Amino acid sequence: MTVTCITCAHFTMKPRKGPAVAHLTASDIVHAKVGMGRCELETLTLRWTAAETELECGKHVAVTEEQAAARREWIRSKA
């Protein structure tokens, strides 16, 4: 099924927290400001995906349209 990450419950643009990942927090913030985030199921630490990129994903769990709209508005507010 073709989906976008912004409509998935596993997608996050929130920066990682904690001393073990402090070196990644700044990158998470910069990527989020340009509309990119991470899949919480991804095993690669340095992989960010554009929120609106269409892709095939068997792990997609849909969020509500309201949640997706709120995410889109947050991205627009950072542009």
Backbone as CSV, one residue per row, in Angstrom:
resi,resn,N_x,N_y,N_z,CA_x,CA_y,CA_z,C_x,C_y,C_z
1,MET,0.836,-1.170,0.000,0.000,0.000,0.000,0.890,1.247,0.000
2,THR,0.574,2.209,-0.849,1.326,3.462,-0.899,0.765,4.414,0.151
3,VAL,1.645,4.917,1.001,1.245,5.794,2.108,2.239,6.940,2.244
4,THR,1.942,7.884,3.107,2.905,8.925,3.477,3.186,8.793,4.966
5,CYS,4.388,9.112,5.351,4.799,8.961,6.746,4.010,9.871,7.689
6,ILE,3.631,11.030,7.213,2.941,11.983,8.081,1.606,11.439,8.588
7,THR,1.069,10.426,7.893,-0.208,9.845,8.301,-0.022,8.574,9.136
8,CYS,1.195,8.321,9.621,1.492,7.090,10.364,1.790,7.367,11.839
9,ALA,1.299,6.483,12.689,1.530,6.604,14.134,2.997,6.385,14.506
10,HIS,3.762,5.714,13.662,5.172,5.453,13.955,6.085,6.617,13.581
11,PHE,5.551,7.608,12.889,6.350,8.743,12.429,6.426,9.801,13.519
12,THR,7.624,10.308,13.760,7.786,11.365,14.754,8.775,12.416,14.261
13,MET,8.508,13.646,14.633,9.434,14.744,14.358,9.986,15.302,15.672
14,LYS,9.668,14.648,16.756,10.161,15.079,18.066,11.613,14.655,18.221
15,PRO,12.439,15.532,18.772,13.851,15.173,18.962,14.017,14.103,20.038
16,ARG,15.006,13.262,19.830,15.330,12.250,20.836,15.861,12.949,22.076
17,LYS,15.659,12.329,23.221,16.112,12.919,24.480,16.954,11.926,25.260
18,GLY,17.806,12.458,26.080,18.629,11.615,26.940,20.091,11.716,26.583
19,PRO,20.946,11.453,27.558,22.388,11.585,27.340,22.945,10.631,26.288
20,ALA,22.346,9.466,26.121,22.863,8.490,25.157,22.639,8.918,23.711
21,VAL,21.680,9.821,23.477,21.374,10.261,22.108,21.510,11.769,21.945
22,ALA,22.184,12.400,22.873,22.323,13.860,22.838,22.954,14.338,21.535
23,HIS,23.839,13.550,20.967,24.503,13.930,19.714,23.534,13.928,18.532
24,LEU,22.357,13.311,18.667,21.377,13.265,17.583,20.273,14.313,17.732
25,THR,20.141,14.899,18.889,19.046,15.831,19.158,19.069,17.025,18.209
26,ALA,20.218,17.639,18.003,20.317,18.800,17.115,19.925,18.433,15.691
27,SER,20.359,17.268,15.215,19.988,16.828,13.873,18.487,16.597,13.759
28,ASP,17.892,16.021,14.775,16.441,15.816,14.770,15.701,17.150,14.652
29,ILE,16.152,18.157,15.371,15.510,19.473,15.347,15.631,20.112,13.970
30,VAL,16.815,20.077,13.400,17.035,20.658,12.073,16.192,19.944,11.019
31,HIS,16.162,18.633,11.046,15.372,17.882,10.071,13.873,18.157,10.235
32,ALA,13.401,18.252,11.459,11.973,18.529,11.697,11.573,19.882,11.121
33,LYS,12.440,20.858,11.219,12.114,22.197,10.707,11.934,22.227,9.196
34,VAL,12.479,21.237,8.494,12.310,21.171,7.040,11.348,20.049,6.650
35,GLY,10.556,19.580,7.618,9.508,18.613,7.323,9.942,17.168,7.260
36,MET,11.017,16.847,7.966,11.493,15.468,7.970,11.439,14.905,9.390
37,GLY,11.222,13.616,9.474,11.161,12.967,10.778,11.679,11.544,10.671
38,ARG,11.404,10.771,11.718,11.910,9.405,11.796,10.774,8.426,12.043
39,CYS,10.972,7.225,11.551,10.064,6.131,11.874,10.572,5.516,13.174
40,GLU,9.696,5.371,14.138,10.106,4.804,15.417,10.480,3.320,15.304
41,LEU,10.133,2.699,14.192,10.486,1.291,13.982,11.791,1.122,13.214
42,GLU,12.332,2.226,12.705,13.572,2.192,11.912,14.753,1.836,12.804
43,THR,15.607,0.954,12.320,16.776,0.547,13.105,18.000,1.420,12.823
44,LEU,18.008,2.126,11.703,19.132,3.018,11.399,18.940,4.341,12.134
45,THR,19.926,4.738,12.891,19.823,5.956,13.698,19.808,7.232,12.886
46,LEU,20.494,7.241,11.765,20.638,8.465,10.973,19.758,8.453,9.724
47,ARG,18.535,8.016,9.853,17.631,8.016,8.707,16.409,8.870,9.038
48,TRP,16.288,9.953,8.283,15.119,10.817,8.376,14.390,10.730,7.039
49,THR,13.074,10.858,7.070,12.259,10.755,5.866,11.377,11.987,5.770
50,ALA,11.208,12.488,4.556,10.299,13.617,4.349,8.879,13.164,4.692
51,ALA,8.167,13.984,5.427,6.846,13.626,5.936,5.848,13.273,4.840
52,GLU,5.923,13.944,3.705,4.935,13.751,2.644,5.399,12.828,1.521
53,THR,6.535,12.184,1.678,7.019,11.264,0.654,6.115,10.037,0.594
54,GLU,5.692,9.682,-0.618,4.886,8.480,-0.786,5.814,7.276,-0.892
55,LEU,5.471,6.224,-0.165,6.271,5.014,-0.209,5.412,3.801,0.117
56,GLU,5.965,2.636,-0.162,5.309,1.381,0.176,5.771,0.997,1.585
57,CYS,4.814,0.741,2.483,5.190,0.390,3.851,4.163,-0.579,4.428
58,GLY,4.639,-1.715,4.827,3.764,-2.711,5.428,3.548,-2.508,6.919
59,LYS,4.229,-1.515,7.500,4.126,-1.274,8.944,3.295,-0.035,9.272
60,HIS,2.718,0.590,8.253,1.955,1.830,8.423,0.741,1.613,9.315
61,VAL,0.607,2.496,10.317,-0.565,2.509,11.197,-1.131,3.923,11.119
62,ALA,-2.302,4.048,10.532,-2.872,5.367,10.255,-3.245,6.133,11.524
63,VAL,-2.942,7.436,11.499,-3.435,8.351,12.529,-4.720,8.976,11.989
64,THR,-5.415,9.722,12.820,-6.631,10.381,12.347,-6.263,11.509,11.387
65,GLU,-7.206,11.901,10.562,-6.964,13.010,9.635,-6.663,14.296,10.416
66,GLU,-7.255,14.447,11.585,-6.986,15.624,12.426,-5.527,15.638,12.887
67,GLN,-5.009,14.469,13.262,-3.610,14.389,13.683,-2.676,14.713,12.518
68,ALA,-2.975,14.165,11.355,-2.152,14.447,10.176,-2.207,15.927,9.827
69,ALA,-3.392,16.539,9.925,-3.534,17.968,9.638,-2.746,18.807,10.639
70,ALA,-2.753,18.416,11.901,-1.988,19.143,12.925,-0.491,19.044,12.638
71,ARG,-0.038,17.901,12.200,1.378,17.735,11.845,1.741,18.628,10.662
72,ARG,0.864,18.647,9.648,1.127,19.494,8.476,1.179,20.970,8.872
73,GLU,0.281,21.384,9.744,0.262,22.782,10.194,1.543,23.110,10.970
74,TRP,2.019,22.194,11.795,3.249,22.428,12.536,4.407,22.614,11.577
75,ILE,4.484,21.778,10.542,5.562,21.906,9.554,5.468,23.254,8.861
76,ARG,4.268,23.646,8.458,4.090,24.957,7.799,4.512,26.105,8.715
77,SER,4.255,25.977,9.997,4.598,27.052,10.931,6.110,27.201,11.096
78,LYS,6.859,26.152,10.805,8.323,26.188,10.941,9.013,26.663,9.672
79,ALA,8.299,26.680,8.549,8.899,27.055,7.272,9.192,28.539,7.193
